[in-house]
Structures are given as structure tokens and as C-alpha cells.
Amino acid sequence: MSATSSKRPLRIGLVGYGFMGRAHSNAYKRVNDFFDLEYRPVLEAVCGRDRARAAVFADQWGFASVETNWKVLVERADIDVVDIASPNDTHAEIAAAAAASGKTIFCEKPLGRNLREAEHMVEAVERAGVRNMAWYNYRRVPAITLAKRLVDEGRLGRIFHYRSTFLQDWTISADLPQGGQALWRLDSSVAGSGVTGDLLAHCIDTAQWLAGPIGSVSAMTETFIKERRHQQTGKLEPVSIDDASAFLARFESGALGTFEATRYARGHKALYRLEINGENGSIAWDLEDLHRLQYFAHGNEGALRGWRSIHMTAGDHPYMQHWWVPGLQIGYEHTFVHQVADFLAGLSCPGAAAVPTFREALATERVVDAVLRSAETGRWQDCAARRYTSAD
């Protein structure tokens, strides 16, 4: 019997076969090649509304079967995990049904289109007592994981500032339509919000993981192109998502934060940067150079003082002992492998959970909600002020 066949199977049912479906599928296929784990993901079924396209995806990635109705998928006895990688307007309903069926649930960020949907999702998984995880993969970049370790060890001391940006340029053209299969992120009825719930959600999750809870925000948003043709109706319709979003933040610790995201930064495809300034040091990271962590230690005085660039390829760096030899770097896709590996490792440890759970991801949804409310009202908003119940 091979080592692979001796592992305990975890049968995956994937909803959605787009960009995130590919990233997740790659992680499931690669994780046991590099991590010694008790469990082995089995690609049991992929679900999509277009059977022909789903079948092509299933054949390419090795899924055993195809469904076109997610309600059938979540009821299947041969599915252990329902992985939601479909557009945002489907997340809440699928998660609730999967929880009621006793499935483990993975869900792409954001949890829902709004705070109400996200809270209902948390209630559903906690009521059912099922394992759950949100795909905030940037936590698994080795440099960011090391940054977390440095903060937790007190290397930075008291944190004063956190700043983060996520810049893209793909929606600048006024000829770009909204809605439909490829452009649903420009349709608020499907996406919920624009860059706030898409790009800034990543920035917020990482910030709160590294620097603690955000207490209040003051925000502004802008929609630069007010009308776009909708792919499904063919009509010129108002654009109701935010093209750009920026906010000031006060962390509960007393630290100050600045956050910005836009899809109108010409020349940038996915420029995600963060920097933390503390009493005893600073750290900085850039997605375009993701294998490096910049670190400044205040105690390094004298003629050689300055920032240090740490090349994240050594065996004592987070996750790197599972990959290549020192000097050879990894990329974006590996962050998803790391997240699957952490989840599978947690299955072997009673009471352990791969973070962020839905409950932890809800903290990001609260900040997103406060940012949008602040932009609408022009006032500071408390991130914990609004609550919904299952009756809402």
C-alpha cells in the first residue's frame, strides 16, 4: 500500500470553477506531495451552472464528478467538505445548507455580501457545530507569518502605526461592462461592495491578525465611472460598487492605521503593501516581492544601522522546510497549499482549528461594514456598533 493511499481521505465538493476554484484545486492536489499529513484531499465533485465548462474543469483538475446544482452537492453522502469558491451572492445560502448537512465548510472571502449575511453564516456553522475556515490566504505568506511571530515576540514593542495599500488598474476603461460571469465584482447585487469588500478585506484581515482589533474608522469611497453597460441586460445601468476606498483607523491598542484600495491606480496589477512601525522596530512587506520581509531593529545603531531585507527561503522560515533548498523561492499559489496543510494538520488535533474561522473572519466583515457606513455618513464609525440576529 502506498503512503498516499494509507492517508485518511477528505472528500472535496467545490462550488465554482473560476480563478479561486483553480487556486483551491491546485492546493488540494499538491499538499500531500510536500506536507506529511494524516489526511488526503480527494477531488470528488465540482459544481457549476454550465455543465460543459464544469466538465472541462473537472477533467483538467481531476474531479471525479460534476454537478450543476449546489443543493445536490451539499446533500451528497460522499462529500466531506463543501468549498465555496463561487460569487459572493451565493455564499450565505450555500454555507447555511452545507452546515445543516453536517459538512465542513471552506469559504472564499468575503463571507457574505454584507454584515447581515456574514453573521447568519457564523450562526449557521456554530449552531451545527461544523468545522469551517475562510480563505484569507495572505496570512500564509511566509514573510507575513514571520511578521506575526516578530510582533508576538515583542520585537517591535508597542505598535504606533499600521499602513496598508492594495492597488490595481483593471477597471479604468469606461468601455468595460459590469455583471455577468467574469465581471460580477462590478455588480453590487452580486459582490456586495467594490474594493472595500474585495481588496481591503485582505488588508483588514492581515492588519487585525498582526496588530489586533480595529476599533473605529473614518472612510471615503468613490465610484469614478457612474454608469456601465450590464452584460446580462445589455442596458446602461448605474454602477453601485466603490472603485476606490480609503480610511483612517484607530486600533483598540491605540495604534493608528491608514488603508487604501483602488482599481484605478494605473500601472499596478496587484500592489499589496503593508508596514508596521513600533517603539523598537518596524516591518514592511510587498506582494510584488512576496518572498522578502523588510525589518528594522532600533537597537542596530552605528554606521551599519538600517533596514534589513530577509530572504524568506531558509528552512527555519515559516513553511519553507517543506519546499526547496535555501535561495529558491515560492509564490502566490503556495499560500493556498499552506492553508490546506494547516487545516488538515488541525484535523489530527482535537479542538484545533485552522484560522481564520468564520467567527474570526466576521471581525473583518464588521470593519468593512463600518467603512461603508462611514463613507456614507461622513462620520467616524465604531466597528463593533452594529449587530444582526437570525431574525433579521
ROVEX-624591 format. One record per residue (C-alpha): residue number from 1; residue in one letter; x, y, z. Coordinates in nm, 2 decimals, decimal comma, padded with zeros to 4 digits. Example, Ala and Ser with C-alpha at 12.3 -4.5 7.8 and 13.67 -1.06 7.14 Angstrom:
SITE    i  aa      c1      c2      c3
SITE    1   A   01,23  -00,45   00,78
SITE    2   S   01,37  -00,11   00,71
This chain:
SITE    i  aa      c1      c2      c3
SITE    1   M   00,00   00,00   00,00
SITE    2   S   00,14   00,34  -00,10
SITE    3   A   00,18   00,62   00,16
SITE    4   T  -00,08   00,82  -00,03
SITE    5   S  -00,34   00,55  -00,02
SITE    6   S  -00,29   00,50   00,35
SITE    7   K  -00,39   00,85   00,44
SITE    8   R  -00,74   00,92   00,55
SITE    9   P  -00,95   01,07   00,26
SITE   10   L  -01,12   01,41   00,29
SITE   11   R  -01,37   01,43   00,00
SITE   12   I  -01,40   01,78  -00,15
SITE   13   G  -01,70   01,92  -00,32
SITE   14   L  -01,60   02,25  -00,49
SITE   15   V  -01,86   02,51  -00,58
SITE   16   G  -01,72   02,74  -00,86
SITE   17   Y  -01,46   02,68  -01,12
SITE   18   G  -01,31   03,03  -01,18
SITE   19   F  -00,98   03,18  -01,06
SITE   20   M  -01,03   03,08  -00,70
SITE   21   G  -01,15   02,73  -00,79
SITE   22   R  -00,82   02,68  -00,97
SITE   23   A  -00,62   02,81  -00,68
SITE   24   H  -00,80   02,58  -00,43
SITE   25   S  -00,78   02,28  -00,66
SITE   26   N  -00,41   02,32  -00,70
SITE   27   A  -00,37   02,33  -00,33
SITE   28   Y  -00,56   02,01  -00,28
SITE   29   K  -00,36   01,83  -00,54
SITE   30   R  -00,02   01,95  -00,42
SITE   31   V  -00,05   01,95  -00,04
SITE   32   N   00,03   01,58   00,02
SITE   33   D   00,33   01,60  -00,21
SITE   34   F   00,51   01,84   00,02
SITE   35   F   00,35   01,80   00,37
SITE   36   D   00,34   01,48   00,58
SITE   37   L  -00,02   01,48   00,69
SITE   38   E  -00,27   01,22   00,81
SITE   39   Y  -00,54   01,33   00,57
SITE   40   R  -00,55   01,34   00,19
SITE   41   P  -00,79   01,57  -00,01
SITE   42   V  -00,99   01,38  -00,27
SITE   43   L  -01,14   01,58  -00,55
SITE   44   E  -01,49   01,42  -00,55
SITE   45   A  -01,71   01,68  -00,73
SITE   46   V  -01,71   02,03  -00,88
SITE   47   C  -02,03   02,22  -00,92
SITE   48   G  -02,11   02,49  -01,18
SITE   49   R  -02,41   02,62  -01,36
SITE   50   D  -02,26   02,55  -01,70
SITE   51   R  -02,22   02,17  -01,72
SITE   52   A  -01,99   02,18  -02,02
SITE   53   R  -01,75   02,42  -01,87
SITE   54   A  -01,76   02,24  -01,53
SITE   55   A  -01,69   01,91  -01,71
SITE   56   V  -01,38   02,06  -01,88
SITE   57   F  -01,26   02,19  -01,54
SITE   58   A  -01,33   01,85  -01,38
SITE   59   D  -01,13   01,68  -01,65
SITE   60   Q  -00,84   01,92  -01,62
SITE   61   W  -00,81   01,92  -01,24
SITE   62   G  -00,91   01,56  -01,18
SITE   63   F  -01,25   01,59  -01,01
SITE   64   A  -01,45   01,26  -01,02
SITE   65   S  -01,79   01,41  -01,10
SITE   66   V  -01,98   01,72  -01,20
SITE   67   E  -02,29   01,88  -01,05
SITE   68   T  -02,49   02,18  -01,18
SITE   69   N  -02,70   02,23  -00,86
SITE   70   W  -02,52   02,31  -00,54
SITE   71   K  -02,82   02,19  -00,34
SITE   72   V  -02,75   01,84  -00,47
SITE   73   L  -02,38   01,87  -00,39
SITE   74   V  -02,42   01,96  -00,03
SITE   75   E  -02,66   01,66   00,03
SITE   76   R  -02,42   01,41  -00,12
SITE   77   A  -02,31   01,15   00,13
SITE   78   D  -01,97   01,12  -00,04
SITE   79   I  -01,88   01,48   00,02
SITE   80   D  -01,70   01,58   00,35
SITE   81   V  -01,60   01,94   00,26
SITE   82   V  -01,80   02,20   00,07
SITE   83   D  -01,56   02,46  -00,06
SITE   84   I  -01,74   02,78  -00,17
SITE   85   A  -01,55   02,95  -00,44
SITE   86   S  -01,85   03,09  -00,63
SITE   87   P  -01,96   03,46  -00,64
SITE   88   N  -02,04   03,64  -00,32
SITE   89   D  -02,42   03,64  -00,35
SITE   90   T  -02,41   03,26  -00,32
SITE   91   H  -02,20   03,23  -00,01
SITE   92   A  -02,46   03,27   00,27
SITE   93   E  -02,72   03,03   00,13
SITE   94   I  -02,47   02,76   00,04
SITE   95   A  -02,30   02,78   00,38
SITE   96   A  -02,62   02,75   00,57
SITE   97   A  -02,73   02,45   00,37
SITE   98   A  -02,39   02,28   00,40
SITE   99   A  -02,39   02,34   00,77
SITE  100   A  -02,73   02,19   00,81
SITE  101   S  -02,60   01,88   00,62
SITE  102   G  -02,31   01,85   00,86
SITE  103   K  -02,04   01,94   00,61
SITE  104   T  -01,71   02,10   00,69
SITE  105   I  -01,71   02,44   00,50
SITE  106   F  -01,44   02,64   00,34
SITE  107   C  -01,55   02,98   00,20
SITE  108   E  -01,37   03,24  -00,01
SITE  109   K  -01,36   03,59   00,13
SITE  110   P  -01,56   03,79   00,20
SITE  111   L  -01,80   03,57   00,39
SITE  112   G  -02,11   03,74   00,25
SITE  113   R  -02,22   04,05   00,06
SITE  114   N  -02,28   04,23   00,39
SITE  115   L  -02,25   04,20   00,76
SITE  116   R  -02,60   04,05   00,79
SITE  117   E  -02,52   03,76   00,56
SITE  118   A  -02,18   03,71   00,73
SITE  119   E  -02,34   03,69   01,08
SITE  120   H  -02,60   03,45   00,96
SITE  121   M  -02,32   03,23   00,82
SITE  122   V  -02,14   03,23   01,15
SITE  123   E  -02,46   03,14   01,33
SITE  124   A  -02,52   02,85   01,09
SITE  125   V  -02,19   02,69   01,13
SITE  126   E  -02,18   02,74   01,51
SITE  127   R  -02,53   02,61   01,55
SITE  128   A  -02,44   02,30   01,35
SITE  129   G  -02,11   02,25   01,52
SITE  130   V  -01,92   02,20   01,19
SITE  131   R  -01,56   02,29   01,11
SITE  132   N  -01,52   02,60   00,90
SITE  133   M  -01,25   02,82   00,75
SITE  134   A  -01,23   03,14   00,54
SITE  135   W  -00,98   03,16   00,27
SITE  136   Y  -00,76   03,46   00,38
SITE  137   N  -00,45   03,32   00,22
SITE  138   Y  -00,21   03,61   00,27
SITE  139   R  -00,17   03,50   00,63
SITE  140   R   00,02   03,20   00,49
SITE  141   V   00,28   03,40   00,30
SITE  142   P   00,60   03,30   00,49
SITE  143   A   00,71   03,66   00,53
SITE  144   I   00,37   03,76   00,68
SITE  145   T   00,38   03,46   00,91
SITE  146   L   00,72   03,56   01,03
SITE  147   A   00,60   03,92   01,08
SITE  148   K   00,33   03,77   01,31
SITE  149   R   00,59   03,59   01,51
SITE  150   L   00,81   03,91   01,54
SITE  151   V   00,51   04,11   01,66
SITE  152   D   00,40   03,84   01,91
SITE  153   E   00,76   03,81   02,04
SITE  154   G   00,75   04,18   02,12
SITE  155   R   01,03   04,26   01,88
SITE  156   L   00,85   04,58   01,76
SITE  157   G   00,74   04,68   02,11
SITE  158   R   00,43   04,90   02,13
SITE  159   I   00,28   04,94   01,78
SITE  160   F   00,22   05,30   01,68
SITE  161   H   00,13   05,28   01,31
SITE  162   Y  -00,01   05,04   01,06
SITE  163   R  -00,04   05,13   00,69
SITE  164   S  -00,16   04,92   00,40
SITE  165   T  -00,25   04,97   00,03
SITE  166   F  -00,38   04,74  -00,24
SITE  167   L  -00,37   04,89  -00,58
SITE  168   Q  -00,50   04,76  -00,92
SITE  169   D  -00,59   04,93  -01,25
SITE  170   W  -00,81   04,68  -01,44
SITE  171   T  -01,14   04,87  -01,43
SITE  172   I  -01,02   05,21  -01,56
SITE  173   S  -01,18   05,18  -01,91
SITE  174   A  -01,53   05,32  -01,93
SITE  175   D  -01,60   05,05  -02,20
SITE  176   L  -01,56   04,77  -01,95
SITE  177   P  -01,91   04,63  -01,88
SITE  178   Q  -02,04   04,52  -01,54
SITE  179   G  -02,21   04,20  -01,43
SITE  180   G  -02,21   03,86  -01,58
SITE  181   Q  -01,97   03,56  -01,52
SITE  182   A  -01,64   03,74  -01,55
SITE  183   L  -01,73   04,09  -01,42
SITE  184   W  -01,96   04,02  -01,13
SITE  185   R  -01,73   04,21  -00,90
SITE  186   L  -01,85   04,53  -01,06
SITE  187   D  -02,22   04,45  -00,98
SITE  188   S  -02,31   04,53  -00,62
SITE  189   S  -02,61   04,29  -00,62
SITE  190   V  -02,36   04,01  -00,66
SITE  191   A  -02,04   04,14  -00,50
SITE  192   G  -02,19   04,34  -00,21
SITE  193   S  -01,93   04,62  -00,24
SITE  194   G  -01,63   04,70  -00,46
SITE  195   V  -01,27   04,73  -00,35
SITE  196   T  -01,37   04,76   00,02
SITE  197   G  -01,51   04,40   00,04
SITE  198   D  -01,26   04,26  -00,21
SITE  199   L  -00,92   04,41  -00,18
SITE  200   L  -00,94   04,60   00,16
SITE  201   A  -01,09   04,28   00,32
SITE  202   H  -00,75   04,12   00,27
SITE  203   C  -00,57   04,43   00,42
SITE  204   I  -00,81   04,44   00,72
SITE  205   D  -00,78   04,07   00,79
SITE  206   T  -00,40   04,08   00,79
SITE  207   A  -00,39   04,40   00,99
SITE  208   Q  -00,61   04,26   01,27
SITE  209   W  -00,41   03,94   01,27
SITE  210   L  -00,09   04,13   01,31
SITE  211   A  -00,18   04,43   01,52
SITE  212   G  -00,51   04,35   01,69
SITE  213   P  -00,87   04,46   01,66
SITE  214   I  -00,96   04,78   01,48
SITE  215   G  -01,20   04,99   01,70
SITE  216   S  -01,32   05,27   01,47
SITE  217   V  -01,28   05,41   01,12
SITE  218   S  -01,33   05,72   00,92
SITE  219   A  -01,37   05,65   00,55
SITE  220   M  -01,43   05,78   00,20
SITE  221   T  -01,52   05,59  -00,12
SITE  222   E  -01,56   05,69  -00,48
SITE  223   T  -01,72   05,55  -00,79
SITE  224   F  -01,54   05,72  -01,08
SITE  225   I  -01,75   05,58  -01,37
SITE  226   K  -02,11   05,62  -01,28
SITE  227   E  -02,27   05,40  -01,55
SITE  228   R  -02,17   05,09  -01,73
SITE  229   R  -02,34   04,86  -01,97
SITE  230   H  -02,46   04,54  -01,79
SITE  231   Q  -02,36   04,22  -01,97
SITE  232   Q  -02,68   04,04  -01,88
SITE  233   T  -02,94   04,31  -01,97
SITE  234   G  -02,74   04,50  -02,24
SITE  235   K  -02,86   04,82  -02,08
SITE  236   L  -02,66   05,12  -01,95
SITE  237   E  -02,71   05,09  -01,57
SITE  238   P  -02,58   05,28  -01,26
SITE  239   V  -02,26   05,15  -01,10
SITE  240   S  -02,31   05,10  -00,73
SITE  241   I  -01,98   04,94  -00,62
SITE  242   D  -01,69   05,15  -00,49
SITE  243   D  -01,40   05,19  -00,73
SITE  244   A  -01,17   05,33  -00,46
SITE  245   S  -01,18   05,33  -00,08
SITE  246   A  -00,96   05,48   00,18
SITE  247   F  -00,99   05,50   00,56
SITE  248   L  -00,83   05,60   00,88
SITE  249   A  -00,84   05,36   01,16
SITE  250   R  -00,79   05,35   01,54
SITE  251   F  -00,69   05,02   01,67
SITE  252   E  -00,81   04,91   02,01
SITE  253   S  -00,45   04,91   02,12
SITE  254   G  -00,42   05,29   02,05
SITE  255   A  -00,23   05,24   01,72
SITE  256   L  -00,33   05,45   01,42
SITE  257   G  -00,38   05,30   01,07
SITE  258   T  -00,42   05,41   00,71
SITE  259   F  -00,57   05,19   00,44
SITE  260   E  -00,63   05,24   00,07
SITE  261   A  -00,75   05,03  -00,21
SITE  262   T  -00,84   05,12  -00,57
SITE  263   R  -00,88   04,96  -00,91
SITE  264   Y  -00,78   05,30  -01,07
SITE  265   A  -00,40   05,30  -01,00
SITE  266   R  -00,26   05,30  -01,35
SITE  267   G   00,04   05,07  -01,37
SITE  268   H  -00,04   04,84  -01,08
SITE  269   K  -00,19   04,50  -01,12
SITE  270   A  -00,18   04,37  -00,76
SITE  271   L   00,03   04,60  -00,55
SITE  272   Y  -00,04   04,50  -00,19
SITE  273   R   00,19   04,66   00,07
SITE  274   L   00,19   04,69   00,45
SITE  275   E   00,42   04,85   00,70
SITE  276   I   00,41   04,84   01,08
SITE  277   N   00,60   05,09   01,30
SITE  278   G   00,66   05,01   01,66
SITE  279   E   00,86   05,15   01,95
SITE  280   N   01,15   04,91   01,90
SITE  281   G   01,14   04,84   01,53
SITE  282   S   00,94   04,83   01,20
SITE  283   I   00,85   04,57   00,94
SITE  284   A   00,74   04,61   00,58
SITE  285   W   00,62   04,37   00,31
SITE  286   D   00,52   04,39  -00,06
SITE  287   L   00,33   04,13  -00,26
SITE  288   E   00,53   04,21  -00,57
SITE  289   D   00,84   04,09  -00,37
SITE  290   L   00,65   03,85  -00,15
SITE  291   H   00,95   03,63  -00,05
SITE  292   R   01,12   03,92   00,13
SITE  293   L   01,04   04,07   00,47
SITE  294   Q   01,19   04,41   00,54
SITE  295   Y   01,29   04,45   00,91
SITE  296   F   01,43   04,74   01,10
SITE  297   A   01,56   04,70   01,46
SITE  298   H   01,61   05,01   01,66
SITE  299   G   01,90   04,86   01,86
SITE  300   N   02,11   04,83   01,55
SITE  301   E   02,28   05,16   01,58
SITE  302   G   02,61   05,28   01,44
SITE  303   A   02,74   05,32   01,09
SITE  304   L   02,56   05,00   00,97
SITE  305   R   02,22   05,08   01,10
SITE  306   G   01,93   05,05   00,86
SITE  307   W   01,67   04,82   00,72
SITE  308   R   01,74   04,45   00,68
SITE  309   S   01,60   04,25   00,38
SITE  310   I   01,52   03,89   00,49
SITE  311   H   01,51   03,65   00,20
SITE  312   M   01,24   03,40   00,31
SITE  313   T   01,38   03,08   00,17
SITE  314   A   01,56   02,91   00,46
SITE  315   G   01,44   02,60   00,64
SITE  316   D   01,38   02,79   00,97
SITE  317   H   01,15   03,03   00,80
SITE  318   P   00,77   02,95   00,82
SITE  319   Y   00,66   02,67   00,59
SITE  320   M   00,99   02,68   00,39
SITE  321   Q   01,13   02,35   00,53
SITE  322   H   00,86   02,18   00,31
SITE  323   W   00,98   02,32  -00,02
SITE  324   W   01,32   02,37  -00,18
SITE  325   V   01,67   02,45  -00,07
SITE  326   P   01,77   02,79   00,07
SITE  327   G   01,78   03,06  -00,20
SITE  328   L   01,49   02,91  -00,41
SITE  329   Q   01,16   03,10  -00,35
SITE  330   I   00,80   03,01  -00,37
SITE  331   G   00,49   03,21  -00,50
SITE  332   Y   00,13   03,31  -00,46
SITE  333   E  -00,02   02,96  -00,52
SITE  334   H   00,18   02,82  -00,23
SITE  335   T  -00,02   03,02   00,02
SITE  336   F  -00,33   02,82  -00,05
SITE  337   V  -00,13   02,49  -00,01
SITE  338   H  -00,02   02,62   00,33
SITE  339   Q  -00,37   02,70   00,43
SITE  340   V  -00,49   02,35   00,33
SITE  341   A  -00,19   02,19   00,51
SITE  342   D  -00,28   02,38   00,83
SITE  343   F  -00,64   02,27   00,81
SITE  344   L  -00,55   01,91   00,76
SITE  345   A  -00,30   01,92   01,04
SITE  346   G  -00,57   02,06   01,27
SITE  347   L  -00,80   01,77   01,19
SITE  348   S  -00,55   01,54   01,37
SITE  349   C  -00,55   01,76   01,68
SITE  350   P  -00,88   01,76   01,87
SITE  351   G  -01,00   02,11   01,94
SITE  352   A  -00,76   02,27   01,69
SITE  353   A  -00,89   02,49   01,41
SITE  354   A  -00,72   02,64   01,11
SITE  355   V  -00,76   03,02   01,12
SITE  356   P  -00,94   03,22   01,03
SITE  357   T  -01,26   03,05   01,12
SITE  358   F  -01,59   03,22   01,01
SITE  359   R  -01,61   03,37   01,36
SITE  360   E  -01,26   03,53   01,31
SITE  361   A  -01,34   03,64   00,95
SITE  362   L  -01,65   03,81   01,09
SITE  363   A  -01,42   04,07   01,26
SITE  364   T  -01,31   04,18   00,91
SITE  365   E  -01,68   04,20   00,79
SITE  366   R  -01,75   04,43   01,08
SITE  367   V  -01,47   04,67   00,98
SITE  368   V  -01,59   04,65   00,61
SITE  369   D  -01,94   04,74   00,72
SITE  370   A  -01,81   05,03   00,93
SITE  371   V  -01,60   05,16   00,64
SITE  372   L  -01,90   05,17   00,41
SITE  373   R  -02,12   05,33   00,68
SITE  374   S  -01,86   05,60   00,74
SITE  375   A  -01,82   05,67   00,37
SITE  376   E  -02,20   05,72   00,35
SITE  377   T  -02,24   05,93   00,66
SITE  378   G  -01,91   06,12   00,66
SITE  379   R  -01,86   06,03   01,03
SITE  380   W  -01,64   05,80   01,24
SITE  381   Q  -01,80   05,46   01,29
SITE  382   D  -01,75   05,21   01,57
SITE  383   C  -01,66   04,87   01,42
SITE  384   A  -01,85   04,68   01,68
SITE  385   A  -02,16   04,90   01,69
SITE  386   R  -02,39   04,71   01,46
SITE  387   R  -02,53   04,37   01,53
SITE  388   Y  -02,78   04,15   01,35
SITE  389   T  -02,97   03,85   01,47
SITE  390   S  -03,10   03,54   01,29
SITE  391   A  -03,44   03,71   01,28
SITE  392   D  -03,30   04,00   01,06
